[in-house]
């Protein structure tokens, strides 16, 4: 359970930390030396399971802030600590959604009992995230563009919590496709401190693309790739599955122990190719590797990028070469895709009605298990186009 303690009283902060340490169930305390109005932004950005608020000097009108937070985050429990135990305050606190109002000075046993009650009522937010890997069959396929923009579509249109990990350890640049922010930490930094890994540490290491979309960037120094181990990737993915709906991996073409660990842990693998003979040849080689790793056929779903229905090669040529594999197509739409890459702006922000944006929207809809409905608006129009899957011919 994650508890945020909002108080400008250092002695009270320490007293609460000491009492919490006695609890047998783990509670992570986040102290915040601030008034409630100042704390509003932090609670909004990272809603805790429990908010413990020192209301010693709080005006009663500020209970409206608690009420607003309770409406926005119904799974956060609120505990008020105050010397004022008047019936009027208790009634106003109850109406604001406060679960417990405890007297100050703090009474140890009563506080611990209130913590137990809060812990039993808090609904767990544990997820069962799906891991999805994008890998180029040959260089320049567009796998990174598809991975980053697919993650953006899932986070914004489907409102899913998404983590993208740039596993291109030599030349990773996934962050440049969707953000102009510099990473505070990289995958190498997280692996170097893997003993610290927890949800807060992982989240603090990410570039925040949207409130629901975080990106763990690759290191700028290719030499750091040697320090990333398969067990590091397994640990990160095991944690991430519990806190994200989707974990997207952008994997380089080097099939080594680290890449195999990531692919083993993936629920779906998307090899990305284009309709040329060199791509088809390398796709066949990659699928042979997957077969040697005993991956089931349904785990592999090919994406034919920059697809042109009237091109010289057809989807039937791919199927003849690689067998009966699941195929998705992303149409050739050079100008908006090029603009998106050059500006570092997600395609759905820059050219929402483009053919590629519609295909990404449809793919996101498929895996979000919901319809992205906006009556009479853009989203409903985007849904009129669906990714072409399992086409019998080109």
C-alpha positions in Angstrom: 0.0 0.0 0.0 1.3 3.5 -0.9 0.5 6.2 1.6 1.0 9.9 1.1 1.4 11.9 4.3 0.6 15.6 3.8 1.8 17.7 6.8 4.2 20.6 7.5 4.8 19.2 11.0 8.1 17.3 10.9 7.4 15.7 14.3 4.1 14.3 13.1 5.7 13.0 10.0 8.3 11.1 12.0 5.7 9.8 14.4 3.6 8.4 11.6 6.7 6.8 10.0 7.5 5.1 13.3 4.0 3.8 13.8 3.8 2.5 10.2 7.1 0.6 10.7 5.3 -1.5 13.2 2.9 -2.8 10.7 3.3 -6.4 9.4 1.8 -5.6 6.0 4.2 -3.4 3.9 3.3 0.3 3.6 5.3 2.7 1.5 5.3 6.2 3.1 5.7 9.2 0.9 6.1 12.3 3.2 5.2 15.7 1.8 5.9 18.9 3.7 3.2 21.1 2.2 -0.3 22.5 2.7 -3.2 20.6 1.1 -3.5 23.1 -1.7 0.2 22.7 -2.6 -0.1 18.9 -2.4 -3.1 18.8 -4.8 -0.9 18.6 -7.9 1.2 15.8 -6.6 -1.8 13.7 -5.6 -3.3 14.3 -9.0 -0.2 13.1 -10.8 0.5 10.1 -8.7 -2.6 9.1 -6.7 -1.7 7.0 -3.7 -3.7 4.2 -2.1 -4.1 6.3 1.1 -3.7 10.0 1.7 -3.1 11.0 5.3 -3.8 14.7 5.8 -2.8 16.9 8.7 -5.7 19.3 9.0 -4.4 21.1 12.1 -4.4 24.5 10.4 -6.7 23.7 7.5 -9.6 25.9 6.7 -12.8 24.0 6.4 -13.4 25.4 2.9 -10.4 23.3 1.8 -12.4 20.1 2.3 -13.7 20.9 -1.2 -10.2 19.9 -2.5 -10.5 16.5 -0.7 -13.9 16.1 -2.2 -12.6 16.9 -5.7 -9.8 14.4 -5.3 -12.2 11.7 -4.0 -14.4 12.1 -7.0 -11.5 11.8 -9.4 -9.7 9.0 -7.6 -12.4 6.9 -5.9 -9.9 4.1 -5.0 -7.8 6.5 -2.8 -8.7 6.4 0.8 -8.5 9.7 2.8 -7.6 10.0 6.4 -7.9 13.4 8.2 -5.9 14.1 11.4 -7.2 17.1 13.3 -7.7 18.4 16.9 -11.2 19.5 15.9 -13.6 16.7 16.5 -16.8 18.8 16.3 -19.9 17.1 14.8 -19.9 19.8 12.1 -16.4 19.0 10.9 -17.1 15.2 11.0 -20.2 15.7 8.9 -18.4 17.9 6.3 -15.4 15.4 6.2 -17.8 12.5 5.6 -19.5 14.4 2.8 -16.1 15.1 1.2 -15.3 11.4 1.1 -13.0 11.1 4.1 -12.9 7.6 5.4 -11.3 8.2 8.8 -11.1 11.4 11.0 -8.6 10.8 13.9 -7.8 13.2 16.8 -4.5 15.0 17.3 -2.3 14.5 19.3 -2.2 11.1 17.6 -3.3 8.0 19.6 -1.1 5.1 18.5 -3.5 2.2 18.8 -6.4 4.1 17.1 -4.1 5.1 14.2 -2.9 1.6 13.7 -6.4 0.2 13.7 -7.5 2.9 11.2 -4.5 1.8 8.9 -5.7 -1.8 9.1 -9.2 -0.8 8.1 -8.0 1.3 5.2 -5.8 -1.5 4.0 -8.6 -4.0 4.0 -10.9 -1.6 2.0 -8.4 -0.5 -0.6 -8.9 -2.2 -3.9 -5.7 -3.7 -5.4 -4.6 -2.1 -8.6 -2.5 -5.1 -9.7 -2.8 -5.6 -13.5 -1.9 -8.5 -15.7 -0.1 -6.7 -18.5 0.5 -8.0 -22.0 4.1 -7.9 -23.3 4.3 -7.1 -27.0 7.6 -7.1 -28.9 8.3 -5.3 -32.2 11.4 -6.5 -34.1 12.7 -5.6 -37.6 13.1 -8.4 -40.0 15.7 -6.2 -41.8 17.0 -2.7 -41.0 14.8 0.2 -41.9 11.5 -1.7 -41.7 9.8 1.0 -39.5 9.5 -1.2 -36.4 10.4 1.6 -34.0 7.9 4.0 -35.5 5.2 1.4 -35.2 6.1 0.4 -31.7 6.1 4.0 -30.4 3.0 5.2 -32.2 1.1 2.0 -31.3 1.9 2.7 -27.6 0.7 6.3 -28.0 -2.6 5.0 -29.6 -3.2 2.6 -26.7 -2.5 5.2 -24.1 -4.6 8.0 -25.6 -7.4 6.4 -27.5 -8.0 3.3 -25.4 -6.9 5.0 -22.1 -4.6 2.1 -21.3 -1.5 2.4 -19.1 1.5 1.6 -21.4 5.2 1.2 -20.9 7.6 1.1 -23.8 11.2 -0.2 -23.3 13.8 0.6 -25.9 15.7 -2.6 -26.2 17.7 -1.5 -29.2 20.9 -1.5 -27.0 23.3 -0.2 -29.7 21.4 2.5 -31.5 18.2 3.0 -29.6 16.3 6.2 -30.4 12.7 5.4 -29.7 12.3 8.5 -27.5 12.9 10.7 -30.5 9.8 9.5 -32.3 7.3 10.7 -29.6 9.1 13.2 -27.3 11.7 16.0 -27.1 12.4 15.3 -23.5 15.7 14.1 -22.2 15.6 10.9 -20.1 16.5 11.3 -16.4 17.6 7.6 -16.5 18.0 4.9 -19.2 17.6 1.2 -19.3 21.2 0.8 -18.4 20.8 2.9 -15.3 17.8 0.9 -14.2 19.7 -2.4 -14.7 22.7 -1.0 -12.8 20.3 -0.4 -9.8 18.1 -3.4 -10.3 18.1 -4.1 -6.5 16.1 -0.8 -6.1 13.4 -1.8 -8.6 9.9 -1.0 -7.5 6.9 0.8 -9.1 8.0 4.2 -8.0 11.6 3.8 -9.0 10.6 2.5 -12.4 8.1 5.3 -13.0 10.7 7.9 -12.0 13.0 6.5 -14.7 10.6 7.1 -17.6 10.1 9.8 -20.1 6.4 10.7 -19.7 4.9 10.9 -23.2 1.3 11.1 -21.9 -0.1 10.6 -18.4 -0.6 6.9 -19.4 2.5 6.3 -21.6 6.0 6.1 -20.2 9.1 5.3 -22.2 12.3 3.7 -20.8 15.0 5.1 -23.1 18.1 3.3 -24.3 21.5 4.6 -23.3 23.4 7.0 -25.6 26.5 4.9 -25.1 26.5 1.6 -27.0 29.2 0.3 -24.6 26.6 0.2 -21.8 24.7 -2.6 -23.6 27.2 -5.1 -22.2 26.0 -4.4 -18.7 22.3 -5.3 -19.5 21.7 -8.9 -18.5 18.8 -11.3 -19.3 17.9 -11.5 -15.6 17.5 -7.7 -15.5 15.0 -7.8 -18.3 13.1 -10.6 -16.6 12.9 -8.7 -13.3 11.7 -5.5 -15.0 9.0 -7.2 -17.0 7.8 -9.2 -14.0 7.2 -6.0 -12.1 5.8 -4.1 -15.1 3.1 -6.7 -15.8 1.6 -5.8 -12.4 1.3 -2.1 -13.1 0.8 -1.6 -16.8 -1.8 -2.8 -19.2 0.7 -3.2 -22.0 4.5 -3.4 -22.1 5.9 -2.7 -25.6 9.4 -3.8 -26.4 11.4 -2.3 -29.3 14.0 -5.0 -29.9 17.0 -4.8 -32.1 17.9 -7.5 -34.6 20.7 -8.9 -32.5 19.3 -12.3 -31.3 21.4 -12.8 -28.1 20.6 -13.9 -24.6 19.0 -10.5 -23.7 16.8 -10.5 -26.8 15.8 -14.1 -26.3 14.8 -13.3 -22.7 12.6 -10.5 -23.9 11.1 -12.6 -26.7 10.5 -15.6 -24.3 8.5 -13.3 -22.0 6.5 -11.7 -24.8 2.8 -12.6 -25.3 2.9 -11.4 -28.9 5.9 -10.9 -31.3 5.5 -8.5 -34.3 8.2 -9.0 -36.9 8.1 -6.0 -39.2 8.9 -6.3 -42.9 8.3 -4.6 -46.2 7.3 -6.2 -49.5 10.7 -6.6 -51.1 12.7 -9.8 -51.7 15.5 -9.0 -49.2 12.8 -8.4 -46.4 11.0 -11.7 -47.3 14.3 -13.6 -47.2 15.3 -12.2 -43.8 11.8 -12.7 -42.5 12.1 -16.4 -43.3 15.4 -16.6 -41.5 13.9 -14.9 -38.4 10.9 -17.2 -38.3 13.3 -20.2 -38.5 15.0 -18.8 -35.4 11.6 -18.5 -33.6 10.8 -22.0 -34.6 14.1 -23.3 -33.1 13.1 -21.5 -29.9 9.8 -23.4 -29.9 7.6 -20.3 -30.1 4.0 -21.2 -31.0 2.8 -20.0 -34.4 0.0 -17.9 -32.8 2.6 -15.9 -30.9 4.1 -14.5 -34.1 2.1 -11.9 -36.1 3.8 -10.4 -39.1 3.3 -6.7 -39.9 3.8 -5.7 -43.5 4.7 -2.0 -43.3 4.4 0.5 -46.2 2.0 -1.9 -47.9 0.7 -1.0 -51.4 -2.0 -3.2 -52.8 -0.9 -2.8 -56.4 2.8 -3.3 -55.7 5.0 -5.7 -57.6 5.0 -8.2 -54.7 1.8 -9.3 -53.0 0.8 -10.7 -49.7 0.5 -14.1 -51.2 4.2 -14.0 -52.0 4.9 -13.5 -48.3 2.6 -16.3 -47.3 4.1 -18.6 -49.9 7.6 -17.9 -48.4 6.8 -18.0 -44.7 3.8 -20.3 -44.4 0.4 -19.7 -42.8 1.2 -16.7 -40.5 -1.0 -14.0 -39.2 -0.5 -10.9 -41.2 -1.3 -7.2 -40.5 -0.8 -4.4 -43.0 0.1 -0.8 -42.5 -0.4 1.3 -45.7 2.3 3.3 -47.4 1.7 6.9 -46.4 5.1 8.5 -46.7 4.5 12.2 -46.1 2.7 12.2 -42.7 4.9 9.5 -41.4 8.0 11.3 -42.4 6.7 14.6 -40.9 6.0 12.7 -37.6 9.5 11.2 -37.4 11.2 14.5 -38.3 9.3 16.5 -35.7 9.3 13.8 -33.0 5.5 14.1 -32.7 3.2 11.1 -32.6 1.3 10.6 -35.8 -2.1 10.6 -34.1 -1.3 14.2 -32.9 0.1 15.3 -36.2 -2.1 13.6 -38.8 -4.9 11.8 -37.1 -6.9 11.1 -40.2 -4.0 9.6 -42.2 -4.2 6.1 -43.5 -1.5 4.9 -41.1 -3.1 6.6 -38.1 -6.4 4.7 -38.9 -4.5 1.4 -39.1 -2.8 2.0 -35.8 -6.1 3.0 -34.2 -7.7 -0.2 -35.4 -4.8 -2.3 -34.1 -5.0 -0.5 -30.7 -8.7 -1.1 -30.7 -8.2 -4.8 -31.3 -5.9 -5.2 -28.3 -7.7 -2.9 -25.9 -10.8 -5.1 -26.1 -13.1 -2.1 -26.4 -14.6 0.2 -29.0 -13.1 3.7 -29.2 -16.3 5.6 -29.5 -16.7 9.3 -29.8 -20.1 10.0 -31.3 -19.9 11.9 -34.6 -16.3 12.6 -34.0 -12.8 11.7 -35.3 -12.5 8.4 -33.4 -15.7 6.9 -34.8 -14.4 7.9 -38.3 -11.1 6.3 -37.6 -12.8 3.1 -36.7 -14.4 2.8 -40.1 -11.0 1.6 -41.3 -9.7 -1.7 -40.0 -6.3 -3.3 -40.3 -6.3 -5.9 -43.0 -5.7 -9.3 -41.4 -5.2 -12.7 -42.9 -5.7 -11.6 -46.4 -6.0 -14.4 -48.9 -4.2 -12.4 -51.6 -2.8 -9.0 -52.3 
